[in-house]
Amino acid sequence: MSEQRTNDAFMLDADTKSWTGAILLNHLVSRLDPLSPHLPLNLHTVHTLVASRPSLLADWAGHPYRSPRSSTISP
């Protein structure tokens, strides 16, 4: 996925691997806050995303959209 999306319609494509998930992973990881009421949902989503794309963490480590806050999480 080379650009940001405004909705999730692109996920309906026949090729579910047409987007890497790096931007979504960065979005979720940058919002992991122990005090957030959304923490369980975000953790579950990160887990599911990584499980569906095993190479995502390695790919994400050098991703240009990676948040500085997420640098504490090792691939």
Secondary structure, 3 states (H helix, E strand, C coil): CCCCCCCCHHHHCCCCCCCCCHHHHHHHHCCCCCCCCCHHHHHHHHHHHHHHCCCHHHHHHCCCCCCHHHHHCCC
